[in-house]
């Protein structure tokens, strides 16, 4: 167990706690790296059942047997670490990076653009997905586009640009992703893990129904009462009905990306 100062010197800061970031956070935790997660105050997470960012709202969340807990200060984060849990702090601008000066910063926000991460933030700075240029604003970029290069570590250049088209699952791509049909407060009618039929109403936005185009299992749904804007991604239906358990496990994509992050850390800190 580290002392407070030793913990800071070995800490890996991960910006973002969504489903893809959670795969990385989970792998780093299981590889015995101390991790601090930085999140925004109101994350619009879809795959809530397998995302550590939900600790922002619920104070504590468990994913595959690993617990993350919201921390109110750096000292609180160290205490949570000492309890064998992952601390999650609300820090929209990443101010903790300058305060801690960690050896590694991983930007896994997946905003499709760089929201302020700099190559000078730490000895090893890693960007996940498009929006970063290895050798310019980060030391390495991890490919997130499904296909042969998923999880590949890029040390020069950028990841493949965002196509705006979800990956194909069970013969469906954009049809399985549901966007808000209006602006307003979301009321959930069907829960993550439920089996639905094409045309079913999954939620209501102040009187406007939100329907699914395809049959399947609800794999993701933004949280109850969230103030959504028209067009925001709010749900995801998986046509593979027999794979309900996938709603509660880290995805293959997240695990692949996590492997790339771990590889990059070990390479950059050699």
Protein Blocks (a to p, Z undefined) as FASTA:
>chain_A
ZZfklmmmmpccdedjbfklmmmmmmmmmnopacdddddfbdcbfblmlcfklmmmnopa
ceehiacdddfbfklmmmmmmnopacddddfkommmmmnopabdcdfkonopaehiafkl
pmbdcdedehiaehilmmbdcdfbgcjkgoiacfedcddddehiacdeehiaklmpccdf
becddddfbdghiacdehiafbdeehiacddfbgcddfbdcdehiacdehiafbdcdfbl
mlmmmmmcccfklmmmmmmmmmmmmmmmZZ
